[in-house]
Amino acid sequence: MRADARRNRDRIVAAAKAWFATHGPEAPTEDIARSAGVAPGTLYRHFADREALIRAVAINNFDHAIAEATAAVSEEASAWDALVRILRQSQELRLSFRLLTAYPHMHAVLKKERDAEQARKHMVDLLDRVVRRAQAEGTLRTDVGTGDVAVMFALLSHPVTIDPSATAQLASERCMALLLESLRAGEQHDQLPGQAIWPEQITEDRDRR
């Protein structure tokens, strides 16, 4: 791919990511092309249909989320600190969860793309390792699983519809702080119902649908 074509493709993916974050994957392609500074025809030369664009955004998102999570694991002093950094700072991971939970058809779209499915599994495996290491070091309560953490994070990934926006941002930050405090080991916690949820259980439930 020529350098100018690569730049156009990268701009289209970045614009689509921004539009998907606010309007979902049904965002008008004309608006995406306009934001990217290209003609609609240029967008369709790179992405034959909406599904191709969604897959490209998903792969890009997961790749960046994996890079952020990998950096957190290597740079933070403990698995707990790495988990906190991933959940607090990864906007890429937040968008991935938002799209996957808000738009169930995204699962079917992404399963057609081997790279997207592999990237999703890599991200889940990485999060699972961080969770298990935090439990082993005694910083994360042991009666929760990676599936519990993922579901809780997914619920907080959606924008809070409160005006003004500063209040919404504060509300999201407080909810994240409460989530992290509920996961921290060493405090007195009420017994959770049932058993911990792990990644394979979420995958099995999704594949049956």
C-alpha positions as CSV (number, residue, x, y, z in Angstrom):
1,M,0.0,0.0,0.0
2,R,1.3,3.4,-1.0
3,A,2.1,5.9,1.8
4,D,-0.7,8.2,0.9
5,A,-3.2,5.3,0.7
6,R,-2.0,4.1,4.1
7,R,-2.5,7.6,5.6
8,N,-6.0,7.7,4.2
9,R,-6.8,4.3,5.6
10,D,-5.4,5.2,9.1
11,R,-7.5,8.5,9.1
12,I,-10.6,6.6,8.1
13,V,-10.1,4.1,11.0
14,A,-9.4,6.9,13.5
15,A,-12.5,8.8,12.4
16,A,-14.7,5.6,12.5
17,K,-13.4,4.9,16.0
18,A,-14.5,8.4,17.2
19,W,-17.9,8.1,15.5
20,F,-18.5,4.6,16.8
21,A,-17.7,5.8,20.3
22,T,-20.5,8.3,20.3
23,H,-23.0,6.9,17.7
24,G,-22.3,3.2,17.6
25,P,-21.3,1.2,14.5
26,E,-24.4,2.4,12.6
27,A,-22.8,5.9,12.3
28,P,-23.2,7.3,8.7
29,T,-20.2,6.4,6.5
30,E,-20.5,9.8,4.8
31,D,-19.9,11.5,8.2
32,I,-17.0,9.2,8.9
33,A,-15.4,10.0,5.5
34,R,-15.9,13.8,6.0
35,S,-14.3,13.6,9.5
36,A,-11.4,11.7,7.9
37,G,-11.0,14.3,5.2
38,V,-11.6,11.9,2.3
39,A,-14.3,11.3,-0.2
40,P,-16.9,8.5,0.4
41,G,-15.5,6.7,-2.6
42,T,-12.1,6.6,-0.9
43,L,-13.6,5.1,2.2
44,Y,-15.3,2.3,0.1
45,R,-12.1,1.6,-1.8
46,H,-10.5,0.7,1.5
47,F,-13.6,-0.9,3.1
48,A,-16.0,-2.5,0.8
49,D,-18.9,-2.4,3.3
50,R,-19.7,-1.5,6.9
51,E,-18.7,-4.8,8.3
52,A,-15.2,-4.5,6.9
53,L,-14.9,-1.1,8.5
54,I,-16.1,-2.4,11.9
55,R,-13.6,-5.3,11.7
56,A,-10.8,-2.9,11.0
57,V,-11.8,-0.6,13.9
58,A,-12.1,-3.7,16.2
59,I,-8.7,-5.0,15.3
60,N,-7.1,-1.5,15.7
61,N,-8.9,-1.1,19.1
62,F,-7.8,-4.5,20.5
63,D,-4.2,-4.0,19.3
64,H,-3.9,-0.7,21.1
65,A,-5.7,-2.1,24.2
66,I,-3.2,-5.0,24.2
67,A,-0.3,-2.7,23.9
68,E,-1.6,-0.5,26.8
69,A,-2.2,-3.6,29.0
70,T,1.2,-5.1,28.2
71,A,2.9,-1.8,29.1
72,A,0.9,-1.7,32.4
73,V,2.0,-5.3,33.3
74,S,5.7,-4.6,32.6
75,E,5.9,-1.1,34.2
76,E,3.7,-1.4,37.3
77,A,5.2,-2.7,40.6
78,S,2.3,-5.1,41.2
79,A,-0.4,-6.9,39.4
80,W,-3.0,-4.9,41.3
81,D,-1.4,-1.6,40.1
82,A,-1.4,-3.0,36.6
83,L,-5.1,-3.9,36.8
84,V,-6.0,-0.5,38.2
85,R,-4.1,1.2,35.4
86,I,-5.8,-1.0,32.7
87,L,-9.3,-0.4,34.0
88,R,-8.8,3.3,34.7
89,Q,-6.8,4.5,31.7
90,S,-7.5,2.3,28.7
91,Q,-9.9,4.2,26.5
92,E,-9.3,1.6,23.8
93,L,-10.5,-1.2,26.0
94,R,-13.4,0.9,27.2
95,L,-14.6,1.4,23.6
96,S,-14.1,-2.3,22.8
97,F,-16.3,-3.3,25.7
98,R,-18.9,-0.6,24.9
99,L,-19.3,-1.8,21.3
100,L,-19.4,-5.5,22.2
101,T,-22.0,-5.1,24.9
102,A,-24.2,-2.4,23.3
103,Y,-24.3,-4.1,19.9
104,P,-24.7,-7.9,20.1
105,H,-24.4,-8.3,16.3
106,M,-20.8,-7.1,16.7
107,H,-19.9,-10.6,18.0
108,A,-21.1,-12.2,14.8
109,V,-19.3,-9.7,12.6
110,L,-16.0,-10.1,14.5
111,K,-16.1,-13.9,14.4
112,K,-15.8,-13.7,10.6
113,E,-12.4,-12.0,11.0
114,R,-9.7,-14.3,12.4
115,D,-7.4,-11.4,13.4
116,A,-10.2,-9.7,15.3
117,E,-11.1,-12.9,17.2
118,Q,-7.5,-13.7,18.0
119,A,-6.9,-10.1,19.3
120,R,-10.0,-10.4,21.5
121,K,-8.9,-13.7,22.9
122,H,-5.4,-12.3,23.5
123,M,-6.8,-9.3,25.4
124,V,-9.0,-11.6,27.6
125,D,-6.1,-13.9,28.3
126,L,-3.9,-11.0,29.3
127,L,-6.6,-9.6,31.6
128,D,-7.0,-13.1,33.0
129,R,-3.3,-13.4,33.8
130,V,-3.4,-10.0,35.6
131,V,-6.4,-11.0,37.7
132,R,-4.9,-14.4,38.7
133,R,-1.5,-12.7,39.6
134,A,-3.3,-10.1,41.7
135,Q,-5.1,-12.8,43.5
136,A,-1.9,-14.8,44.0
137,E,-0.1,-11.7,45.5
138,G,-3.1,-11.2,47.9
139,T,-4.3,-7.8,46.5
140,L,-7.4,-8.9,44.7
141,R,-10.2,-10.8,46.5
142,T,-10.3,-14.5,45.6
143,D,-14.1,-15.0,45.2
144,V,-14.3,-13.1,41.9
145,G,-13.1,-14.2,38.5
146,T,-11.9,-12.4,35.3
147,G,-15.5,-12.7,34.0
148,D,-16.8,-10.7,37.0
149,V,-14.2,-8.0,36.4
150,A,-14.9,-7.9,32.6
151,V,-18.7,-7.6,33.1
152,M,-18.3,-4.9,35.8
153,F,-16.0,-3.0,33.6
154,A,-18.3,-3.3,30.6
155,L,-21.2,-1.9,32.6
156,L,-19.1,1.2,33.4
157,S,-17.9,1.6,29.8
158,H,-21.1,3.3,28.6
159,P,-21.3,7.1,28.9
160,V,-23.3,8.4,31.8
161,T,-26.3,10.5,30.6
162,I,-26.0,13.3,33.1
163,D,-25.7,17.0,32.5
164,P,-23.4,18.8,32.7
165,S,-20.6,16.6,31.2
166,A,-18.3,17.4,34.2
167,T,-20.8,15.8,36.5
168,A,-21.0,12.7,34.2
169,Q,-17.2,12.4,34.2
170,L,-17.1,12.7,38.0
171,A,-19.8,10.1,38.4
172,S,-17.9,7.7,36.1
173,E,-14.7,8.2,38.1
174,R,-16.5,7.6,41.4
175,C,-18.1,4.4,40.1
176,M,-14.7,3.2,38.9
177,A,-13.3,3.9,42.3
178,L,-16.1,2.0,44.0
179,L,-15.6,-0.9,41.6
180,L,-11.9,-1.1,42.4
181,E,-12.6,-0.9,46.2
182,S,-15.0,-3.7,45.9
183,L,-12.4,-5.9,44.3
184,R,-9.5,-5.1,46.7
185,A,-8.5,-7.9,49.0
186,G,-8.1,-7.4,52.8
187,E,-11.4,-5.7,53.5
188,Q,-14.5,-7.1,55.0
189,H,-16.8,-8.1,52.1
190,D,-20.3,-9.6,52.0
191,Q,-20.4,-13.0,50.5
192,L,-21.2,-12.9,46.7
193,P,-23.9,-15.2,45.4
194,G,-22.9,-18.2,43.4
195,Q,-19.3,-18.8,42.2
196,A,-16.7,-16.7,40.4
197,I,-17.2,-16.2,36.7
198,W,-14.2,-16.9,34.4
199,P,-13.6,-16.1,30.7
200,E,-14.6,-19.5,29.4
201,Q,-18.1,-19.2,30.9
202,I,-18.7,-15.9,29.2
203,T,-17.5,-17.3,25.9
204,E,-19.6,-20.4,26.2
205,D,-22.7,-18.3,26.9
206,R,-22.0,-16.0,23.9
207,D,-21.4,-18.9,21.5
208,R,-24.7,-20.5,22.4
209,R,-26.6,-17.4,21.3
